[in-house]
Amino acid sequence: MTRAEVTEMIIVAKRNKKLSYAEIAERVGCSKEWTTAALLGQMTLNEKQSAIVGEILSLPAEATALLQEVPYKGSLPTAVPSDPLIYRFYELVNVYGTTFKALIHEEFGDGIMSAIDFSMDLQREVDPKGDRVRIVMSGKFLPYKVY
């Protein structure tokens, strides 16, 4: 069994059991954003978390064991994403990436925003002209070291 096969098992079981990522996350005890990333193969679950997921989704022991292994991160099948929703994030970085970089460097100095020491919150923002997606990302600033 591969981690990709476990991800597919999770997606099928979630659909069959009519569960949302938020419902699973609540039982796991983590945010819906982190839990979704973990269920889609991008994060490592600990033994307790994987046991909970296994119970909720009726996964075999081999699958819950794989959930505890460090995954190969980065799951897009192509360098330029073809899925329209994911492509918009690619477009956002292409258009605003230099702006993010300039403003972060101006405010913090030479460094990066961590995707390891990181949190995200995704919410629906009700708007009479059409609902909006609000995504708040927070990553620790890591300055480059001089040595």
C-alpha positions as CSV (number, residue, x, y, z in Angstrom):
1,M,0.0,0.0,0.0
2,T,1.3,3.5,-0.9
3,R,0.5,6.8,0.7
4,A,-1.3,7.9,-2.5
5,E,-3.6,4.8,-2.1
6,V,-4.3,5.7,1.5
7,T,-5.2,9.3,0.4
8,E,-7.6,7.8,-2.1
9,M,-9.1,5.5,0.5
10,I,-9.6,8.5,2.8
11,I,-11.4,10.5,0.1
12,V,-13.7,7.6,-0.8
13,A,-14.5,6.8,2.9
14,K,-15.1,10.5,3.7
15,R,-17.5,10.7,0.8
16,N,-19.3,7.4,1.6
17,K,-19.7,8.4,5.2
18,K,-20.9,11.9,4.2
19,L,-18.3,13.6,6.5
20,S,-16.8,17.0,6.1
21,Y,-13.1,17.7,6.8
22,A,-14.2,20.0,9.6
23,E,-16.1,17.1,11.3
24,I,-13.1,14.9,11.1
25,A,-10.8,17.7,12.3
26,E,-13.0,18.2,15.3
27,R,-12.6,14.6,16.3
28,V,-8.8,14.7,15.6
29,G,-8.5,17.8,17.7
30,C,-6.7,20.0,15.1
31,S,-7.7,22.7,12.7
32,K,-9.7,21.8,9.6
33,E,-6.9,23.3,7.5
34,W,-4.1,21.2,9.0
35,T,-6.2,18.0,9.2
36,T,-7.3,18.3,5.6
37,A,-3.6,18.7,4.5
38,A,-2.8,15.6,6.6
39,L,-5.6,13.6,5.1
40,L,-4.5,14.6,1.6
41,G,-1.0,13.3,2.3
42,Q,0.9,16.5,3.2
43,M,1.3,16.2,7.0
44,T,2.3,13.5,9.5
45,L,-0.3,12.3,12.0
46,N,0.8,11.0,15.4
47,E,-0.3,7.6,16.6
48,K,-3.4,8.9,18.4
49,Q,-4.5,11.1,15.5
50,S,-4.1,8.3,13.0
51,A,-6.0,5.9,15.2
52,I,-8.9,8.4,15.4
53,V,-8.9,8.8,11.6
54,G,-8.7,5.1,11.2
55,E,-11.7,4.6,13.4
56,I,-13.8,7.4,11.8
57,L,-13.0,6.2,8.3
58,S,-12.7,2.4,8.9
59,L,-9.2,2.3,7.6
60,P,-7.0,-0.8,7.9
61,A,-4.0,-0.9,10.2
62,E,-1.6,-0.6,7.3
63,A,-3.2,2.7,6.2
64,T,-3.1,4.2,9.7
65,A,0.5,3.2,10.0
66,L,1.3,5.0,6.7
67,L,-0.4,8.1,8.1
68,Q,2.3,8.3,10.7
69,E,5.2,8.3,8.2
70,V,6.7,11.6,7.0
71,P,5.1,12.2,3.6
72,Y,6.7,13.4,0.4
73,K,5.3,17.0,0.4
74,G,4.1,18.7,-2.7
75,S,1.3,16.8,-4.4
76,L,0.6,18.7,-7.6
77,P,0.8,16.5,-10.7
78,T,2.3,19.3,-12.9
79,A,4.6,22.3,-12.4
80,V,1.8,24.6,-13.6
81,P,-1.5,23.4,-12.0
82,S,-4.3,22.8,-14.5
83,D,-7.1,22.7,-11.9
84,P,-8.8,26.1,-12.1
85,L,-9.0,26.8,-8.4
86,I,-5.4,25.7,-7.7
87,Y,-4.3,27.6,-10.8
88,R,-5.7,30.9,-9.3
89,F,-3.2,30.5,-6.4
90,Y,-0.4,30.0,-8.9
91,E,-1.7,33.1,-10.7
92,L,-1.8,35.0,-7.4
93,V,1.8,34.2,-6.7
94,N,2.8,35.1,-10.2
95,V,1.0,38.5,-10.0
96,Y,1.6,39.3,-6.3
97,G,4.7,37.2,-5.5
98,T,7.1,40.1,-6.0
99,T,4.8,42.3,-3.9
100,F,4.8,39.8,-1.1
101,K,8.6,39.6,-1.3
102,A,9.2,43.3,-1.4
103,L,6.8,44.1,1.5
104,I,8.1,41.2,3.7
105,H,11.7,42.2,3.1
106,E,10.9,45.9,3.8
107,E,9.1,45.1,7.0
108,F,11.2,42.1,8.3
109,G,14.5,42.1,6.4
110,D,16.2,39.4,4.3
111,G,14.4,36.1,5.0
112,I,11.4,34.0,4.3
113,M,8.0,33.2,5.7
114,S,8.0,29.7,7.1
115,A,5.6,27.1,5.8
116,I,6.7,24.8,8.7
117,D,5.9,27.2,11.6
118,F,2.7,28.1,9.9
119,S,-1.1,28.4,10.4
120,M,-4.0,29.0,8.1
121,D,-7.6,29.8,8.6
122,L,-10.1,29.5,5.7
123,Q,-13.6,30.9,6.2
124,R,-16.7,31.8,4.1
125,E,-17.3,35.5,4.1
126,V,-21.0,36.2,3.4
127,D,-21.4,39.1,0.9
128,P,-24.6,40.2,-0.8
129,K,-22.7,40.5,-4.1
130,G,-21.5,36.9,-3.8
131,D,-19.8,35.1,-1.0
132,R,-16.1,35.5,-0.7
133,V,-13.3,33.2,0.4
134,R,-11.2,34.6,3.3
135,I,-7.8,32.9,3.8
136,V,-5.5,34.1,6.6
137,M,-2.0,32.7,6.5
138,S,0.5,33.2,9.3
139,G,4.1,32.0,9.0
140,K,7.0,32.7,11.3
141,F,9.6,35.0,9.7
142,L,13.0,33.2,9.4
143,P,15.9,35.6,8.7
144,Y,18.8,34.4,6.7
145,K,21.9,33.8,8.9
146,V,25.2,35.4,8.4
147,Y,28.1,33.1,8.9
